[in-house]
């Protein structure tokens, strides 16, 4: 390979890597593209994400975001020409993710899955309330129409919503939303108060996730699936902002008998 050919290849590679204004490179390895290719092997060593950048590094300009989008789409299409055409036909995710709206916890990124793999619903403090038609609609669509097999509730340490719920300060309209977390505290008051003060918020984050797992499993949406014999599991996780790691709370509900109280189990009448 001569020097001119080397130079041309380097120029093409440089464009693909999407060097931003500050000169910082967004790493896009071929192995990442292999992960996106339906015919490529999918192993952990194939997954390399772009190096994250901040809004300020693209000049705090929406035009910069649009330019990033063009380069991203061009790179994907060059590696997998049918990628977007196939995705436009529909989605078949196996997972629905109930997470916090916090900008530091992007669902697909932290578990290294691509577009079309996770059906995501996020709100403040990853709540699932039985009076919230939004959450209920997301769950029913994911379970009944997308036929997901896993429901993940993922909270995160340092959650502002949980911290706010543990105080007596007024925060506005959100206080009504967070009232359910105060109820979680009341139900676990002796355990929380016995902990060192520095550990209480983290434990409340975990207990909040556990409660939301139970809330989801107690719905007839989920229990109808179990009654029909289809696989559906509800899991509780917590993401650590300080390490980037997810903690499995080992809170897994796979059938109605796993519920903590029989009162939450939906009865099904036998039709003769």
C-alpha positions in Angstrom: 0.0 0.0 0.0 1.6 3.3 -1.1 1.7 6.6 0.9 -1.1 8.2 -1.2 -3.5 5.3 -0.5 -2.6 5.4 3.1 -3.4 9.1 3.2 -6.8 8.6 1.6 -7.6 5.8 4.0 -6.6 7.9 6.9 -8.8 10.8 5.7 -11.8 8.5 5.4 -11.2 7.1 8.8 -10.9 10.6 10.3 -14.3 11.6 8.9 -15.9 8.4 10.3 -14.4 9.0 13.7 -16.2 12.4 13.8 -13.5 14.7 15.2 -15.3 17.6 17.0 -14.3 21.2 17.2 -12.1 20.7 20.3 -10.1 18.0 18.5 -11.5 15.2 20.7 -12.2 12.0 18.9 -15.4 10.1 19.1 -14.2 6.5 19.0 -16.1 4.4 16.6 -14.5 1.0 16.2 -15.5 -1.5 13.5 -16.3 -3.9 16.3 -19.2 -1.6 17.3 -20.5 -1.8 13.8 -20.2 -5.5 14.0 -22.5 -5.4 17.0 -25.0 -3.6 14.9 -24.8 -6.1 12.0 -27.3 -8.9 12.4 -24.9 -11.4 10.9 -21.9 -10.5 13.1 -21.0 -12.3 16.3 -22.4 -10.5 19.4 -19.9 -10.8 22.3 -18.9 -8.3 24.9 -15.5 -7.7 23.2 -17.4 -6.5 20.1 -19.0 -3.6 21.9 -17.1 -0.3 22.0 -19.2 2.8 22.3 -18.3 6.3 21.0 -16.4 8.4 23.5 -19.1 10.6 25.1 -18.9 14.3 24.6 -20.7 17.3 26.1 -23.1 19.8 24.6 -20.4 22.5 25.0 -18.0 20.5 22.9 -20.2 20.9 19.9 -20.5 24.6 20.5 -23.8 24.4 22.4 -25.4 24.5 19.0 -28.4 22.4 17.9 -26.9 22.6 14.4 -23.9 20.7 15.9 -26.3 18.0 17.0 -27.8 17.7 13.6 -24.4 17.4 12.1 -23.5 14.7 14.5 -26.7 12.9 13.5 -25.8 13.0 9.8 -22.3 11.6 10.5 -23.8 8.9 12.8 -26.4 7.8 10.2 -23.7 7.8 7.4 -21.4 5.6 9.5 -24.1 3.1 10.3 -25.4 2.9 6.8 -21.8 2.4 5.4 -21.4 -0.6 7.7 -24.9 -2.0 7.6 -26.8 -0.7 4.5 -30.1 -2.2 5.6 -30.0 -1.2 9.2 -32.4 1.7 9.1 -34.7 0.1 6.5 -35.1 -2.9 8.7 -35.8 -0.8 11.8 -38.4 1.2 10.0 -40.5 -2.0 9.6 -41.2 -2.3 13.3 -39.7 -3.1 16.7 -39.4 -6.4 18.6 -37.6 -5.6 21.9 -37.4 -8.2 24.6 -37.1 -5.7 27.4 -39.1 -2.8 28.8 -37.1 -0.4 31.0 -38.8 1.7 33.7 -36.1 4.2 34.7 -35.4 7.6 36.1 -35.5 10.7 33.9 -32.0 11.6 35.1 -29.9 12.5 32.1 -26.9 10.5 33.4 -28.7 7.2 33.1 -29.3 6.4 29.4 -30.8 2.9 29.3 -29.3 1.6 26.1 -25.9 3.1 26.7 -25.3 1.6 30.2 -26.2 -1.9 29.1 -24.7 -1.6 25.6 -27.7 -2.4 23.5 -28.5 -0.6 20.2 -31.7 0.9 18.8 -34.7 -1.4 18.8 -33.6 -3.5 21.8 -35.2 -1.7 24.7 -38.7 -0.1 25.1 -38.0 2.7 27.5 -40.2 4.6 29.9 -38.6 7.2 32.2 -40.0 9.5 34.9 -38.7 11.2 38.0 -37.5 8.6 40.5 -38.6 5.6 38.3 -42.1 5.4 39.7 -44.8 3.0 38.7 -48.1 4.2 40.2 -51.4 2.4 39.6 -53.1 5.7 39.0 -50.6 6.8 36.3 -52.2 6.1 32.9 -48.9 6.8 31.2 -46.9 4.1 33.0 -49.8 1.7 32.7 -50.2 2.3 29.0 -46.5 1.8 28.4 -46.6 -1.5 30.4 -49.7 -2.8 28.6 -48.3 -2.0 25.1 -44.9 -3.5 25.9 -46.4 -6.7 27.4 -49.5 -7.3 25.2 -48.3 -6.0 21.9 -44.5 -6.1 21.9 -44.5 -9.4 23.9 -41.5 -8.4 26.0 -40.0 -11.0 28.3 -38.3 -8.8 30.8 -39.4 -5.7 32.7 -36.5 -3.9 34.4 -37.0 -1.2 37.0 -33.7 0.7 37.2 -33.1 3.3 39.8 -29.8 5.1 40.6 -27.9 6.1 43.6 -27.9 9.9 44.2 -31.5 10.1 42.8 -32.7 13.7 43.3 -36.3 12.5 43.6 -35.5 10.1 46.4 -33.5 12.7 48.2 -36.3 15.2 47.9 -38.8 12.7 49.2 -36.7 12.2 52.3 -36.9 15.9 53.3 -39.6 18.1 54.7 -38.9 20.8 52.2 -41.4 22.0 49.6 -40.4 21.3 46.0 -43.6 22.2 44.2 -45.8 20.0 42.1 -43.3 17.1 42.2 -44.0 16.6 45.9 -47.3 15.0 44.9 -45.4 12.6 42.6 -42.9 11.8 45.3 -45.5 11.1 48.0 -45.3 7.4 47.1 -41.6 7.3 48.1 -42.4 8.8 51.5 -44.8 5.9 51.9 -42.0 3.5 51.1 -39.9 5.2 53.9 -42.8 4.9 56.4 -43.1 1.2 55.6 -39.4 0.7 56.2 -38.7 3.3 58.8 -37.1 1.1 61.4 -34.6 -0.3 58.8 -33.7 3.1 57.4 -33.3 4.9 60.7 -31.0 2.2 62.0 -28.5 2.9 59.2 -25.7 5.5 59.3 -27.0 8.7 57.8 -24.7 8.4 54.9 -26.2 5.1 53.8 -29.9 6.0 54.2 -30.4 7.6 50.8 -28.8 4.7 49.0 -31.0 2.2 50.8 -34.1 4.2 50.1 -33.1 4.1 46.4 -33.0 0.3 46.6 -36.3 0.0 48.5 -38.0 2.4 46.1 -37.0 0.1 43.2 -38.2 -3.0 45.1 -41.6 -1.3 45.7 -42.0 -0.5 42.0 -41.2 -4.1 41.0 -44.0 -5.2 43.3 -46.3 -2.6 41.9 -45.7 -3.8 38.4 -46.0 -7.5 39.3 -49.3 -6.8 41.1 -51.0 -5.5 37.9 -53.5 -7.7 36.0 -51.5 -6.8 32.9 -48.6 -8.9 34.1 -50.5 -11.6 35.9 -52.7 -12.2 32.8 -49.5 -13.1 31.0 -48.4 -15.5 33.7 -51.8 -17.1 33.7 -51.5 -17.7 30.0 -48.1 -19.4 30.5 -45.9 -16.9 28.7 -42.5 -16.0 30.0 -42.4 -12.6 31.7 -40.0 -11.5 34.5 -39.8 -8.4 36.6 -36.3 -7.3 37.8 -35.0 -4.6 40.1 -31.6 -2.9 39.4 -29.7 0.2 40.6 -27.2 2.1 38.6 -24.2 3.6 40.4 -23.3 7.0 38.9 -19.9 7.0 40.5 -18.7 3.7 38.9 -21.0 3.2 35.9 -21.9 -0.2 37.2 -25.4 -1.7 37.7 -26.2 -3.5 41.0 -28.7 -6.4 40.6 -30.9 -6.3 43.7 -31.8 -9.9 43.1 -35.4 -8.8 43.1 -36.9 -11.0 40.5 -40.5 -11.9 40.2 -41.3 -14.6 37.6 -44.8 -15.7 38.7 -47.7 -14.6 40.9 -46.7 -16.8 43.8 -43.5 -14.7 44.1 -45.6 -11.7 45.3 -45.0 -10.8 48.9 -48.7 -11.0 49.9 -51.6 -13.0 48.5 -53.8 -9.9 48.4 -51.9 -8.7 45.3 -52.5 -11.9 43.4 -55.3 -11.6 40.8 -57.8 -14.5 40.8 -58.9 -16.0 37.6 -62.3 -17.7 37.3 -62.5 -21.0 35.5 -65.0 -20.9 32.7 -66.7 -24.2 32.1 
